[in-house]
Amino acid sequence: QVHLVESGGGLVQAGDSLRLSCAASGRTFSSNTMGWFRQAPGKERVFVAAISWSGEGTYYADSVKGRFTISRDNAENTVDLQMNSLKPGDTAVYYCAATTVGSWPHIQLRQLYDSWGQGTQVTVSS
């Protein structure tokens, strides 16, 4: 498994930007597809974005496409999520996750991920 630690969450206003970061250690980072999921209060954890091991493939939920950008640095063992034009509906705990199996569209499924971070809270006020 991979040990994952998220950072960068906070309280912002609608229209603002935030950048989340996830630091990884353990299993060879570059062999993992990395994903970001989010969970709003009382709701299921849902897919936000994913990036292939090479960084060449990026995938987004329709709700964030055009506003969020996922990127990774295999030399630094980090994966980031740049979030622009934030909306109150983006309020959730954001989780970083890792998997060595699967490809699009299956990597939207949280069941494929075997390593998870502890989450970071993002709150967007109107």
Secondary structure as UniProt FT lines:
FT   STRAND          2..7
FT   STRAND          10..13
FT   TURN            14..15
FT   STRAND          18..26
FT   HELIX           29..31
FT   STRAND          33..39
FT   TURN            41..42
FT   STRAND          45..51
FT   TURN            53..54
FT   STRAND          58..60
FT   TURN            62..67
FT   STRAND          68..73
FT   TURN            74..77
FT   STRAND          78..83
FT   HELIX           88..90
FT   STRAND          92..99
FT   TURN            104..105
FT   HELIX           106..108
FT   HELIX           110..112
FT   STRAND          115..116
FT   STRAND          120..125
//
